Amino acid sequence: MARSRAAYEYTEAEDKSMRLGFLLIAAGLLSLLGLGCCWLRPALQERGGGGSANCTVLAVRQLGERFACTFSCGAACRGTARYPCLQVLVRTSRSSAPALLHEDERQLRTNPKCSYIPPCARDDQENSENVTYKQKYWKEKVGSQPFTCYFNQHLRPDDVMLRRTHDETVLLHCFLWPVVTFLVGVLIVVLTICAKSLAVRAEAIKKKKHL
């Protein structure tokens, strides 16, 4: 009995391999749990009830209101600047009511009143010029040409997005890599146990032959 237990004792290399396998299994499970609670679930909720449509620009305008943004000019250099609010009103193929266009879900959450947030520069004039350039783009280059936009009737019925932050590829990678990590961990543990079992059986057969 003691000999049998000694035969099944793992070497230092096998012990490290088993620990690595269990570590990867735990990391995969924790990643799935964390991403599911903190990121994947809200992303799926945002996509629920949503879809795509054709949008046409109705009006492009700047409001008198200005909003604050934070710029960075170095490791210990931060400050606040302001930018004008640009609104792009569109009509979708799903509804005749005007809707406010946004760059994506992140921009919508940051500033739901505006359609565009420029890269925050230290100079307010530079921010105004960036917004004016975007205004000319929507007026002159896009004009009345239809383009694809995205909406969510349940969460934001009066807003549409130019692109989705949480697309299918991001959601796939969010689920894929934790699962791959978990499966690699399981594979390492199983292979280590199988290799040890085969080594013990081979040693037992070798001893029987010498008897």
Disulfide bonds with the S-S distance in Angstrom:
Cys55-Cys149 1.84
Cys69-Cys120 2.07
Cys73-Cys77 1.58
Cys85-Cys114 2.05
